[in-house]
Amino acid sequence: MTVRLSGSDDAYAQSVQCLKNIERALHRLGAGLEHIVRTRMFVTDISLWEEYGRAHGEFLRDVMPATTMVEVPRVD
């Protein structure tokens, strides 16, 4: 599976691409987003939580998995 880097300075675009990659992987396994029961988002800038959350909500609003967002230090 190819992982694409998208929107290197755009938290929303990165989140959307991550969720698309997850959706594609699930479909290859015969599953879908509706099978997700929990998500964990590890982010380097928690102040952008609304952008991450907007993307998460667009993909998982009907599923409503238990969700955690944690800020982690950036490693350069």
Secondary structure, 3 states (H helix, E strand, C coil): CCCCCCCCCCHHHHHHHHHHHHHHHHHHCCCCHHHCCEEEEEECCHHHHHHHHHHHHHHHCCCCCEEEEEECCCCC
